[in-house]
Amino acid sequence: MNASDLRGLALATIFPGFLGAHDVPPWLTAMAAEGLGGVVLFGRNVDPDRGDAGVAALTGALHATNPDLLVGIDEEGGDVTRLDVAAGSMLPGNAALGALDDPEATERVAAEVAARLRACGIDLNFAPVADVDSNPLNPVIGVRSFGFDPDLVARHVAAYVAGQQAQGIGATAKHFPGHGGTSEDSHLTVPSIDDPLDVIQARDLPPFRAAVKADVKIVMTAHIRFPAIDADSPATLSRPVITGVLRDELGYDGLVMTDGMDMHAISQTVGHAEGAVLALLAGVDALCVGGDTVGPETLEAMVAALIDAVRTGRLPEERLAEAAGRVQALRRWVRDVSPSPVLHGSAADAARQAVTVHGDVTLTAPPLVVELDDEPSVAAGPIPWGVGRHLVDRLPGTVLARVTESTADLPAVLAALPGRRLVVGVRGVRRRPWQVALVEAARAARPDLIVVDHDVNPLPEVLGENYLLTHGAARVTAEAAAERLAAALAPPG
C-alpha cells in the first residue's frame, strides 16, 4: 500500500475537536479532504447568540469539506450538554430518567434529542452513559448514570439507544467496561477498579450487553485499569478488555471509540501518538481527540505513529484497514436511515414526572433562596444550574443568594430577610462536607426550610422533612421543581 493510502486509513480513525463556532480551521479542511474520520463538537463550538441555527451552519460548513465527515457531540442531557451550554440542558439527565423508570419515556426523550441533533447536522451522539452508579463518591459519573441497579441501567441504555438510532443518530454506550465504580476521574489520572472479575461481570457489563443487543453503533472506552482483566493497561489500550471482553465475549462488531485521548490518563502517560498505536492494537477503531489545546501538530504525530507502526510491522495493515472500514460502515448507516416520527415535549413531560417531592414544599410568598456552589466536573464544565433563577422568574420578589465555601456567611444572609421561607439548593453534598454543615445550621435557624437537591445519593440529614429531588442539574428539571414550588402562587390560567 502506498503512503497516500496509508495516510488516508490513519486519518479515518481520528476524530478531533477544534476551536471556533463560525469557521472551519484551514488545517481541518485539509485533513477532511484527505479522509479524516470525523470531528467532535463542544460547547466552545456553539454560538449562544445563534443557537441551533449556528450549529447547523457550522456542521454544513464541515460537511462541505467532505460529505463523509462524521460530526459527533456529547449531548447527554442533564449535567452534560453542549448545545445548551449557556443556559443548562433542556433534557432530563440519565439519573432523572432512571428515577422515573419508564423505558418508553426514555426512548421518547432520546428520540427528541436525536431529532434536534439531526436538525443541527450532527451524526453521532456520545450518549448514553452506560456506567452503573456504584460508587457514591465518584467525581465524574453520578447523575450521568441511570442508577445503581445494573438491570435498571441496562433497560434504559437499550431504550436510549433505540430512540436515538431510530432518528439516524449513531448512539454511543460509554465508558466500557464501566466507569461507575471509581472514586477518581480519568480526565486527571489513571483510575483503577480493583474488584474481582465476577463483580465486574455482574455489576458493570449488563448495560453494555444490553447496548450490544440493541445494535448500538459505537462503544466508547474507559481510560481505567481493571486488574482482574488486565493488570498493565487501561481499558482503552488493553487487548484483553477490548478484543477479549467486548469483541469476543459480548460479540460486539461495531465501532469502538476511545474516550478523549487528551485526558491525562493517556496524554500524560503514553502520550497521544503511542496511545493511538496501542489503542488500535487493542482493537479500537476510532480515536477521539477533543481537547481545546490539541492542534494539528498532535494529530499529525498520531497519523505518523500509525503509519510507522504499519511499516515496521508492529501494527498489521489489516487492523488499520479494519478500523477505517468500521468508520466507513458507520458513515453508510448514518446516510441510509430514514427518521421515525418524534413526539415533541417528551423531555419536559419526563422532567416534571421525575421530580420527587416530600413534605411541605408549598410557598405562600416569594422565598429567600440560598444556593451552595459546587465545582463542576471536568466532563460537564461550568454550566448554569439551580432552582433559584427559575423561582425569580416565576415569583417576583424572590431573593437569590449564592454562597461558596470561602464566602458562606449564612447568619448575615438570613438576618437580612427574617420573614422569608428559606429554600436551599445543593449539589454534591457527599463530596462537600461544608455544605452539610451549612444546611444543618440553616435548618436550626429556619426549621421549615425546603431543600432542593440537584444531585443523586442524597443524605437524609441534608434533606430533612421538606425537599425536592431533581436527580440532576438540568435546566428542565430545575424548572419543573420551581413550577412545583410556585404552584400555589402561580397566576390563574
Secondary structure by P-SEA (a helix, b strand, c coil): ccaaaaaaaaaaabbbbbbccccccaaaaaaaaacccbbbbcccccccccaaaaaaaaaaaaaaacccbbbbbccccccccccccccccccccaaaaaaaccaaaaaaaaaaaaaaaaaacccccccccccccccccccccccccccccaaaaaaaaaaaaaaaaaacbbbbbcccccccccccccccccccccccaaaaaacccaaaaaaaaacccbbbbbccccccccccccccccccccccccccccccccbbbbcccccccccccccaaaaaaaaaaacccbbbbccccccaaaaaaaaaaaaaaaaaccccaaaaaaaaaaaaaaaaaaacccccccccaaaaaaaaaacccccccccccbbbbbbbbbbbccccccccccaaaaaaaccccbbbbbbcccccaaaaaaaacccbbbbbbbccccccaaaaaaaaaaaaacccbbbbbcccccccccccccccccccccaaaaaaaaaaaaccccccc
